Amino acid sequence: MTEVACPHIGSPRIMVLGVQPGDPPFRIVEIDGEVVGEAKTVTDVLAAAAASGIVVHDLDDPDVIRWVGGDKFTWKLHWGRT
């Protein structure tokens, strides 16, 4: 039996990258591997998803969205964390 690799298994459609310095700080949003913009709040992430035709029912569902460098509540830089 031959297995066929699927590039989307284990990889959510939405990636919210770590907090970047700015005024205000922001996070880069990728959808399907493409950078679609910056988010300053969770609402910005949901708007980017909706613009791409994705409805997010659960912000904690790792099959839909991956939060890199923090979670949905992380919107400020944390200096000196180890």
PyRosetta script that sets phi, psi and omega in degrees:
from pyrosetta import init, pose_from_sequence

init()
pose = pose_from_sequence("MTEVACPHIGSPRIMVLGVQPGDPPFRIVEIDGEVVGEAKTVTDVLAAAAASGIVVHDLDDPDVIRWVGGDKFTWKLHWGRT")
pose.set_psi(1, 133.9)
pose.set_omega(1, -178.8)
pose.set_phi(2, -105.0)
pose.set_psi(2, 131.0)
pose.set_omega(2, 177.3)
pose.set_phi(3, -92.5)
pose.set_psi(3, 140.2)
pose.set_omega(3, 177.3)
pose.set_phi(4, -104.6)
pose.set_psi(4, 125.0)
pose.set_omega(4, -179.7)
pose.set_phi(5, -75.4)
pose.set_psi(5, 135.7)
pose.set_omega(5, 176.9)
pose.set_phi(6, -113.6)
pose.set_psi(6, 120.7)
pose.set_omega(6, -174.8)
pose.set_phi(7, -66.8)
pose.set_psi(7, -14.8)
pose.set_omega(7, -176.4)
pose.set_phi(8, -95.3)
pose.set_psi(8, -9.3)
pose.set_omega(8, 179.4)
pose.set_phi(9, -70.1)
pose.set_psi(9, 128.1)
pose.set_omega(9, 178.9)
pose.set_phi(10, 79.6)
pose.set_psi(10, 2.3)
pose.set_omega(10, -179.7)
pose.set_phi(11, -127.1)
pose.set_psi(11, 112.6)
pose.set_omega(11, -179.6)
pose.set_phi(12, -69.5)
pose.set_psi(12, 156.9)
pose.set_omega(12, -180.0)
pose.set_phi(13, -70.1)
pose.set_psi(13, -29.3)
pose.set_omega(13, -176.0)
pose.set_phi(14, -112.5)
pose.set_psi(14, 129.5)
pose.set_omega(14, 174.3)
pose.set_phi(15, -123.2)
pose.set_psi(15, 127.9)
pose.set_omega(15, 175.5)
pose.set_phi(16, -111.9)
pose.set_psi(16, 110.6)
pose.set_omega(16, -174.6)
pose.set_phi(17, -79.2)
pose.set_psi(17, 171.1)
pose.set_omega(17, -175.7)
pose.set_phi(18, -60.2)
pose.set_psi(18, 162.7)
pose.set_omega(18, -177.8)
pose.set_phi(19, -65.3)
pose.set_psi(19, 133.9)
pose.set_omega(19, 178.2)
pose.set_phi(20, -108.7)
pose.set_psi(20, 146.6)
pose.set_omega(20, 178.7)
pose.set_phi(21, -67.6)
pose.set_psi(21, 141.2)
pose.set_omega(21, 178.7)
pose.set_phi(22, 177.2)
pose.set_psi(22, 178.0)
pose.set_omega(22, 178.4)
pose.set_phi(23, -127.2)
pose.set_psi(23, 89.9)
pose.set_omega(23, 4.7)
pose.set_phi(24, -84.0)
pose.set_psi(24, 165.1)
pose.set_omega(24, 174.7)
pose.set_phi(25, -58.5)
pose.set_psi(25, 156.0)
pose.set_omega(25, -177.4)
pose.set_phi(26, -144.8)
pose.set_psi(26, 168.3)
pose.set_omega(26, 175.6)
pose.set_phi(27, -125.9)
pose.set_psi(27, 141.2)
pose.set_omega(27, 178.4)
pose.set_phi(28, -83.0)
pose.set_psi(28, 136.9)
pose.set_omega(28, -179.3)
pose.set_phi(29, -111.2)
pose.set_psi(29, 128.4)
pose.set_omega(29, 174.1)
pose.set_phi(30, -114.8)
pose.set_psi(30, 138.7)
pose.set_omega(30, 173.6)
pose.set_phi(31, -128.1)
pose.set_psi(31, 126.3)
pose.set_omega(31, -177.1)
pose.set_phi(32, 52.8)
pose.set_psi(32, 38.2)
pose.set_omega(32, 175.8)
pose.set_phi(33, 82.7)
pose.set_psi(33, 0.5)
pose.set_omega(33, -179.4)
pose.set_phi(34, -111.6)
pose.set_psi(34, 135.9)
pose.set_omega(34, 174.9)
pose.set_phi(35, -69.7)
pose.set_psi(35, 125.4)
pose.set_omega(35, -179.1)
pose.set_phi(36, -111.3)
pose.set_psi(36, -11.6)
pose.set_omega(36, 177.8)
pose.set_phi(37, 155.6)
pose.set_psi(37, -169.3)
pose.set_omega(37, 179.3)
pose.set_phi(38, -109.8)
pose.set_psi(38, 147.8)
pose.set_omega(38, 176.3)
pose.set_phi(39, -124.6)
pose.set_psi(39, 133.8)
pose.set_omega(39, 175.9)
pose.set_phi(40, -105.9)
pose.set_psi(40, -11.9)
pose.set_omega(40, 179.9)
pose.set_phi(41, -149.6)
pose.set_psi(41, 168.3)
pose.set_omega(41, 174.8)
pose.set_phi(42, -60.0)
pose.set_psi(42, -35.4)
pose.set_omega(42, 179.7)
pose.set_phi(43, -59.6)
pose.set_psi(43, -37.8)
pose.set_omega(43, 177.7)
pose.set_phi(44, -64.1)
pose.set_psi(44, -37.3)
pose.set_omega(44, 177.9)
pose.set_phi(45, -64.7)
pose.set_psi(45, -45.5)
pose.set_omega(45, 179.6)
pose.set_phi(46, -64.2)
pose.set_psi(46, -37.1)
pose.set_omega(46, 178.3)
pose.set_phi(47, -65.9)
pose.set_psi(47, -41.6)
pose.set_omega(47, 178.1)
pose.set_phi(48, -63.9)
pose.set_psi(48, -41.0)
pose.set_omega(48, 178.2)
pose.set_phi(49, -62.8)
pose.set_psi(49, -46.6)
pose.set_omega(49, -179.2)
pose.set_phi(50, -62.1)
pose.set_psi(50, -39.1)
pose.set_omega(50, 178.9)
pose.set_phi(51, -63.6)
pose.set_psi(51, -24.5)
pose.set_omega(51, 177.4)
pose.set_phi(52, -96.3)
pose.set_psi(52, 7.0)
pose.set_omega(52, 177.5)
pose.set_phi(53, 81.7)
pose.set_psi(53, 18.7)
pose.set_omega(53, -179.2)
pose.set_phi(54, -106.5)
pose.set_psi(54, 126.7)
pose.set_omega(54, 175.1)
pose.set_phi(55, -99.8)
pose.set_psi(55, 122.5)
pose.set_omega(55, 180.0)
pose.set_phi(56, -100.0)
pose.set_psi(56, 115.9)
pose.set_omega(56, 179.4)
pose.set_phi(57, -93.5)
pose.set_psi(57, -25.3)
pose.set_omega(57, -175.8)
pose.set_phi(58, -143.5)
pose.set_psi(58, 110.6)
pose.set_omega(58, -179.6)
pose.set_phi(59, -67.7)
pose.set_psi(59, -10.5)
pose.set_omega(59, 179.5)
pose.set_phi(60, -102.8)
pose.set_psi(60, 6.7)
pose.set_omega(60, -179.4)
pose.set_phi(61, -83.0)
pose.set_psi(61, 107.2)
pose.set_omega(61, -177.3)
pose.set_phi(62, -66.7)
pose.set_psi(62, -14.0)
pose.set_omega(62, 176.0)
pose.set_phi(63, -78.6)
pose.set_psi(63, -15.3)
pose.set_omega(63, -177.5)
pose.set_phi(64, -108.7)
pose.set_psi(64, -42.6)
pose.set_omega(64, -173.7)
pose.set_phi(65, -140.5)
pose.set_psi(65, 137.4)
pose.set_omega(65, 176.7)
pose.set_phi(66, -118.9)
pose.set_psi(66, 126.3)
pose.set_omega(66, 178.2)
pose.set_phi(67, -98.1)
pose.set_psi(67, 115.6)
pose.set_omega(67, -178.8)
pose.set_phi(68, -101.5)
pose.set_psi(68, 130.5)
pose.set_omega(68, 177.6)
pose.set_phi(69, 74.2)
pose.set_psi(69, 28.8)
pose.set_omega(69, 179.7)
pose.set_phi(70, 143.2)
pose.set_psi(70, -177.7)
pose.set_omega(70, -179.7)
pose.set_phi(71, -114.5)
pose.set_psi(71, -164.6)
pose.set_omega(71, -177.1)
pose.set_phi(72, -66.4)
pose.set_psi(72, -12.3)
pose.set_omega(72, 179.1)
pose.set_phi(73, -98.6)
pose.set_psi(73, -1.8)
pose.set_omega(73, -175.4)
pose.set_phi(74, -94.4)
pose.set_psi(74, 105.8)
pose.set_omega(74, -179.1)
pose.set_phi(75, -132.3)
pose.set_psi(75, 7.6)
pose.set_omega(75, 178.1)
pose.set_phi(76, -127.3)
pose.set_psi(76, 151.3)
pose.set_omega(76, 175.4)
pose.set_phi(77, -70.5)
pose.set_psi(77, 142.9)
pose.set_omega(77, 178.3)
pose.set_phi(78, -118.3)
pose.set_psi(78, 100.1)
pose.set_omega(78, -178.5)
pose.set_phi(79, -81.0)
pose.set_psi(79, 143.9)
pose.set_omega(79, 173.6)
pose.set_phi(80, 79.0)
pose.set_psi(80, 10.7)
pose.set_omega(80, 177.1)
pose.set_phi(81, -76.6)
pose.set_psi(81, 138.0)
pose.set_omega(81, 176.7)
pose.set_phi(82, -128.5)
pose.dump_pdb("model.pdb")
